[in-house]
Amino acid sequence: MNESPENSRLAWLNHPRIVTLLFLVLITGVAATGYRTYRQYSMPSGEFDWMNRGHSDFHNGAYFPSLAFREGVNPYSSAAVDRYLLTRSSPIYSPVVFIWHLPFSYMGLYEADIAFFVFNTAMIGLLAWMGIRMSGHRVRWGIWLMLSAILVYSRPGHVTLFTGYFTAELVIGTVIALHFASTRPFASGCGMLLASGKPTYILPLIVLMVCRRNYRAVIAGLVLCTIGGLVGLGWLVSFASPAEVVAGINEGRMALHDDPTEDPINTWTRLDSVGTISKVVGWKPNDGGYLSSMMFMLAIPGWVIFKVAANERNRGATGLTAMIVCLTILVSIYHHSYDSLLIAVPWIGLTFFRSIDQHELPDWARTVTAVLLAVPLANYLSTRVFQQKMGLDPQGPVWEILTSANGVCLLLALVVLVWNAWRLPKVNVSV
């Protein structure tokens, strides 16, 4: 591992007293989030309560769907809603989501809540560790504790722990897929399998990895994703006909589409460009609108990635093309504030370890990008709690600006990166 000037500048963090202080800061953040989750705990009742959302996403997106999957109930159907008192049936997640959360379904609800909170905390710590290691540096206690604390206190880190969403798992899968794509295709494919739980991650990821010339990794990932999906669907059709499974999946799709809290006109948590534009113009896109917009948004970044990928110095998850991939995933299709955790690893590499060469990204662009990406990580002004405490008009211009800032900053950061990547000289390679 390297001992770079960046490491030397951060060496003071490894002083025993600083390490102790950082440990206390980290534990305080985890404990405070755990206490909030307990105080605002979401009891399964069939009705969504905005004032009590503690682990609501874990209940509705992982625990009860996996329990339904195990007990022979289609998680996508209204039957699962009625039996387990869910607020809606499962969205169009891949069945692999139900498979990898099966261990929690063997626990009682409260025991599973505690176990998943600990697991999720560990996943956020793992992201901090990956940010250091994938930047090519040795993990020191002080640096790791500081970065872990930053992620725990960040908006996506906090809301991931609080609502119990499985964001960190999807992010870790995406990061693994990008980091090992050039060197270990099977490991990269395993990362793609993990990321395949949510279509809004895996679909743009596949397209952009093809543009990145990661052909062997994409083939491995497609094979693994297909096997995982078929295993899950095979179990579903063992207790329901294929027609019933398809009908249930369509129920889940429509339940998500009809949920007013998911409407881009009403939501304050959207990051993607379509969500930001829809909020301004009052447009509610359908599935075709989202997919068409995604393909349009992928075109220019994909072309630039293809142009520079072969000559990239850092081909891992903290390199230039990987950062462009992560940002493009976020802005191109449906994503919420917790999904900005996807930029954590490349942001750590860029901000603390200068993981992108100065030739690829000059100092001014590195600074601007780091600051822009810090906005969605730190923007608590666009939360419902802040809006209610300040009495802001949900339809007023101040609230519109605050809730659009995250998506706008992500898009501007992507423009800076794509512009600088486009200006790099092209290298001719056989493909």
C-alpha positions in Angstrom: 0.0 0.0 0.0 1.1 3.5 -0.7 2.3 6.1 1.8 1.4 9.1 -0.2 1.5 12.8 0.8 -2.3 12.4 1.4 -1.6 9.6 4.0 1.1 11.8 5.6 -1.3 14.7 6.0 -3.9 12.4 7.6 -1.3 10.8 9.9 -2.4 12.9 12.9 -5.7 11.1 12.9 -3.9 8.0 14.2 -2.8 9.6 17.4 -4.3 7.5 20.3 -6.3 10.4 21.7 -7.7 11.3 18.3 -8.6 7.6 17.6 -10.4 7.5 21.0 -12.3 10.7 20.2 -13.2 9.6 16.7 -14.5 6.2 18.1 -16.7 8.1 20.6 -18.0 10.3 17.8 -18.8 7.3 15.6 -20.5 5.4 18.4 -22.5 8.4 19.4 -23.8 8.8 15.8 -24.8 5.1 15.7 -26.4 5.2 19.1 -28.3 8.4 18.3 -29.7 6.9 15.1 -30.5 3.7 16.9 -32.4 5.7 19.6 -34.3 7.6 16.9 -35.2 4.3 15.2 -36.5 3.0 18.5 -38.5 6.2 19.4 -40.0 6.4 15.9 -40.4 2.7 15.3 -42.7 1.6 12.5 -45.2 -1.0 13.7 -46.6 -3.2 10.9 -50.2 -2.0 10.6 -50.9 -1.7 6.9 -50.8 2.1 7.0 -47.7 4.2 6.4 -47.0 6.8 9.2 -44.5 9.5 8.3 -44.0 10.3 12.0 -42.9 6.7 12.7 -40.7 5.4 10.0 -38.1 3.6 12.1 -37.1 0.5 10.0 -40.2 0.8 7.8 -38.1 0.1 4.7 -36.6 -3.0 6.3 -40.1 -4.3 7.2 -41.7 -3.5 3.8 -38.7 -4.2 1.6 -36.8 -7.0 3.1 -38.1 -8.8 6.3 -41.7 -9.4 5.4 -41.2 -10.0 1.7 -38.5 -12.6 2.5 -40.8 -14.1 5.1 -43.6 -14.3 2.5 -41.2 -15.8 0.0 -40.2 -18.5 2.5 -43.8 -19.2 3.6 -45.1 -19.6 0.0 -46.8 -16.2 -0.4 -46.0 -14.1 -3.5 -44.2 -11.0 -2.1 -45.3 -8.9 -5.1 -49.0 -9.6 -4.5 -51.8 -8.0 -2.5 -52.0 -11.3 -0.6 -48.7 -10.4 1.1 -50.0 -7.0 2.0 -53.0 -8.4 3.7 -51.2 -11.2 5.5 -48.3 -9.2 6.8 -49.9 -5.8 7.2 -47.6 -4.1 4.7 -48.1 -0.6 3.4 -47.8 -2.0 -0.2 -46.6 -5.1 -2.0 -43.0 -5.4 -3.0 -41.8 -3.3 -5.9 -40.1 -4.9 -8.9 -37.1 -6.1 -7.0 -35.2 -9.1 -8.3 -36.1 -12.3 -6.3 -32.5 -12.3 -5.2 -33.4 -9.6 -2.6 -35.7 -12.1 -0.9 -33.1 -14.8 -1.1 -30.2 -12.9 0.5 -32.5 -11.6 3.3 -33.8 -15.0 4.2 -31.7 -15.4 7.3 -33.5 -12.4 8.9 -36.8 -14.0 8.2 -36.0 -16.9 10.6 -35.8 -14.4 13.5 -38.6 -12.7 15.3 -39.3 -9.1 14.0 -37.6 -7.3 16.9 -34.6 -9.6 16.8 -34.3 -9.1 13.1 -34.6 -5.3 13.5 -31.6 -5.3 15.9 -29.6 -7.7 13.7 -30.2 -5.8 10.6 -29.3 -2.5 12.2 -26.0 -3.9 13.3 -25.5 -5.4 9.9 -26.3 -2.2 8.1 -23.9 -0.3 10.4 -21.2 -2.8 9.5 -21.9 -2.3 5.8 -21.4 1.5 6.2 -18.1 0.8 7.9 -17.2 -1.5 5.1 -17.8 1.2 2.6 -15.4 3.5 4.4 -12.8 0.7 4.4 -13.4 0.1 0.7 -12.9 3.8 0.0 -9.5 3.6 1.6 -8.3 0.3 0.2 -9.7 0.9 -3.3 -7.8 4.1 -3.4 -4.6 2.0 -2.9 -3.9 2.9 0.7 -3.4 1.1 4.0 -6.3 1.3 6.4 -5.4 3.1 9.6 -7.8 3.2 12.6 -8.0 6.9 12.7 -8.7 7.5 9.0 -11.2 4.6 9.0 -13.0 5.9 12.1 -13.2 9.4 10.6 -14.6 8.2 7.3 -17.0 5.8 9.0 -18.3 8.7 11.1 -18.7 10.9 8.1 -20.9 8.3 6.4 -22.9 7.5 9.5 -23.7 11.2 10.0 -24.3 11.8 6.3 -27.9 12.1 5.1 -27.8 8.9 3.1 -26.0 7.0 5.9 -28.4 8.2 8.5 -31.6 7.5 6.6 -30.3 4.1 5.5 -29.8 3.1 9.2 -33.0 4.8 10.3 -35.5 3.3 7.8 -33.5 0.1 7.3 -33.2 0.3 3.6 -30.7 -2.2 2.0 -29.0 0.6 0.1 -25.5 -0.3 1.4 -25.8 -3.8 0.0 -26.7 -2.4 -3.5 -23.9 0.1 -3.3 -21.3 -2.4 -2.2 -22.3 -4.7 -5.1 -22.0 -1.8 -7.6 -18.6 -0.8 -6.2 -17.3 -4.4 -6.3 -18.5 -4.8 -9.9 -16.7 -1.6 -11.0 -13.5 -2.2 -9.0 -12.8 -5.8 -10.1 -14.2 -5.5 -13.7 -10.8 -5.4 -15.4 -8.9 -7.8 -13.1 -11.3 -10.3 -11.6 -14.4 -10.7 -13.9 -16.1 -13.3 -11.7 -15.8 -11.2 -8.6 -17.1 -8.3 -10.6 -20.0 -10.5 -11.7 -20.8 -11.4 -8.0 -21.0 -7.6 -7.4 -23.4 -7.3 -10.2 -25.5 -10.0 -8.7 -25.7 -8.1 -5.5 -26.5 -4.9 -7.3 -29.2 -6.6 -9.4 -31.6 -6.5 -6.5 -32.9 -3.2 -7.8 -33.4 -2.6 -11.5 -32.5 1.1 -11.2 -29.0 0.0 -10.2 -28.4 -3.0 -12.5 -29.8 -1.7 -15.8 -27.7 1.5 -16.1 -24.7 -0.4 -14.6 -24.8 -3.1 -17.3 -25.0 -0.5 -20.1 -22.1 1.6 -18.6 -19.9 -1.4 -17.9 -20.2 -2.4 -21.6 -19.2 1.2 -22.5 -16.3 0.8 -20.0 -15.2 -2.3 -22.0 -15.7 -4.6 -19.1 -17.1 -7.3 -21.4 -16.0 -10.4 -19.5 -17.3 -9.0 -16.2 -20.6 -8.2 -17.8 -21.0 -11.7 -19.2 -20.2 -13.2 -15.8 -22.6 -10.8 -14.1 -25.4 -11.6 -16.6 -25.0 -15.3 -16.1 -25.0 -15.0 -12.3 -28.0 -12.5 -12.3 -29.9 -14.8 -14.6 -29.3 -17.9 -12.4 -30.2 -15.9 -9.3 -33.4 -14.6 -10.8 -34.4 -18.0 -12.2 -33.9 -19.7 -8.8 -36.1 -17.1 -7.1 -38.8 -17.3 -9.8 -38.6 -21.0 -9.8 -39.4 -21.0 -6.1 -42.3 -18.6 -6.7 -43.9 -20.7 -9.4 -43.6 -23.8 -7.1 -46.6 -22.4 -5.2 -48.2 -20.2 -7.8 -48.8 -20.4 -11.5 -46.5 -18.3 -13.8 -49.6 -16.2 -14.6 -50.2 -15.5 -10.9 -46.5 -14.5 -10.4 -46.6 -12.1 -13.3 -49.9 -10.7 -12.1 -48.4 -10.2 -8.6 -45.3 -8.5 -10.1 -47.6 -6.1 -12.0 -49.5 -5.4 -8.8 -46.2 -4.4 -7.1 -45.3 -2.2 -10.0 -48.6 -0.4 -10.0 -48.6 -0.1 -6.2 -45.3 1.8 -6.5 -46.5 3.9 -9.4 -49.7 4.9 -7.6 -48.1 5.7 -4.2 -48.4 9.5 -3.8 -45.2 9.6 -1.8 -43.3 8.3 -4.8 -44.7 10.9 -7.1 -41.8 13.2 -8.3 -44.2 16.2 -8.0 -44.6 15.6 -4.2 -41.4 14.0 -3.1 -38.5 15.9 -1.6 -36.0 13.1 -1.8 -35.4 12.5 -5.5 -31.9 12.8 -6.9 -32.4 11.9 -10.6 -32.8 14.5 -13.3 -36.3 13.3 -14.3 -37.4 13.6 -10.7 -36.0 17.1 -10.5 -37.5 18.3 -13.8 -40.8 16.6 -13.0 -41.0 18.6 -9.7 -40.6 21.9 -11.6 -42.9 21.2 -14.6 -45.5 19.0 -12.8 -44.8 15.9 -15.0 -45.5 12.4 -13.7 -43.7 10.0 -16.1 -44.7 6.4 -16.6 -42.3 3.4 -16.9 -41.7 4.2 -20.6 -40.8 7.8 -19.7 -38.3 6.7 -17.1 -36.6 4.1 -19.4 -36.5 6.5 -22.4 -35.0 9.3 -20.2 -32.5 6.8 -18.8 -31.2 5.8 -22.3 -31.0 9.4 -23.3 -29.0 10.3 -20.1 -26.7 7.3 -20.6 -25.7 8.3 -24.2 -23.0 11.0 -23.7 -21.4 9.6 -20.4 -21.4 6.2 -22.0 -19.6 7.5 -25.2 -17.0 9.4 -23.1 -16.4 6.4 -20.9 -15.8 4.2 -24.0 -13.4 6.9 -25.3 -11.2 7.1 -22.2 -11.5 3.7 -20.4 -8.7 1.9 -22.2 -6.2 4.6 -21.1 -7.4 5.2 -17.6 -4.7 5.0 -14.9 -7.0 4.0 -12.1 -9.4 1.4 -13.4 -10.9 0.6 -10.0 -13.9 2.0 -8.2 -12.2 5.3 -7.3 -11.1 6.1 -10.9 -12.5 8.6 -13.3 -14.8 6.3 -15.3 -16.1 4.5 -12.2 -17.1 7.9 -10.7 -18.8 8.8 -13.9 -20.7 5.5 -13.8 -21.8 6.1 -10.3 -23.0 9.6 -11.0 -24.7 8.6 -14.2 -26.6 5.8 -12.4 -27.9 8.3 -9.9 -29.0 11.1 -12.3 -30.3 8.9 -15.2 -33.2 7.1 -13.5 -35.3 6.9 -10.4 -33.3 7.4 -7.2 -33.8 8.8 -3.7 -31.6 10.5 -1.2 -30.4 7.3 0.4 -29.0 6.2 -2.9 -26.4 9.0 -2.8 -24.5 6.6 -0.7 -23.3 5.3 -4.1 -20.9 8.2 -4.4 -19.3 7.5 -1.0 -16.3 5.3 -2.2 -15.3 7.4 -5.2 -15.9 10.6 -3.2 -13.6 9.3 -0.4 -10.9 8.5 -3.0 -11.2 11.8 -4.8 -11.4 14.0 -1.6 -8.9 12.3 0.7 -6.5 10.3 -1.5 -6.4 12.1 -4.9 -7.3 8.8 -6.6 -7.8 10.4 -10.0 -4.6 11.5 -11.7 -4.1 15.3 -12.2 -3.7 14.7 -15.9 -7.3 13.2 -15.9 -8.8 15.7 -13.5 -7.1 19.1 -12.8 -7.1 20.5 -9.3 -9.9 23.0 -9.9 -12.1 20.2 -11.2 -11.2 17.9 -8.3 -12.1 20.6 -5.8 -15.4 21.5 -7.5 -16.4 17.9 -7.9 -15.6 17.1 -4.3 -17.7 20.1 -3.0 -20.6 19.3 -5.3 -20.7 15.7 -4.2 -20.6 16.8 -0.6 -24.0 18.5 -1.0 -26.2 15.4 -1.2 -24.1 13.8 1.5 -24.7 16.7 3.9 -27.9 18.3 2.8 -30.2 18.0 5.8 -32.0 21.2 4.7 -34.1 19.2 2.2 -35.5 16.8 4.9 -39.2 16.7 5.9 -38.1 17.4 9.5 -36.4 20.7 8.5 -39.3 21.7 6.4 -41.8 21.2 9.2 -39.7 22.9 11.9 -39.1 25.9 9.7 -42.7 26.0 8.4 -41.6 26.1 4.8 -44.4 26.0 2.2 -44.1 22.6 0.4 -45.0 24.3 -2.8 -42.9 27.4 -2.2 -39.7 28.4 -4.1 -37.4 28.0 -1.0 -38.4 24.4 -0.6 -38.2 23.7 -4.3 -34.6 25.0 -4.3 -33.6 23.0 -1.2 -35.1 19.8 -2.5 -33.7 20.2 -6.0 -30.1 21.0 -4.8 -29.0 17.4 -4.4 -30.0 16.4 -8.0 -28.6 19.6 -9.5 -25.2 19.2 -7.7 -24.9 15.6 -8.9 -25.7 16.6 -12.4 -23.2 19.5 -12.3 -20.5 17.2 -10.9 -21.2 14.7 -13.8 -20.9 17.5 -16.3 -17.5 18.5 -14.9 -16.2 14.9 -15.0 -17.5 14.2 -18.5 -16.1 17.4 -19.8 -12.6 16.7 -18.5 -12.8 13.1 -19.6 -13.9 14.1 -23.1 -10.9 16.4 -23.4 -8.4 13.6 -22.8 -6.6 12.3 -25.9 -8.2 9.2 -27.5 -6.2 6.0 -27.6 -6.9 3.5 -30.3 -7.4 0.0 -29.1 -8.8 -3.2 -30.5 -12.2 -4.1 -28.9 
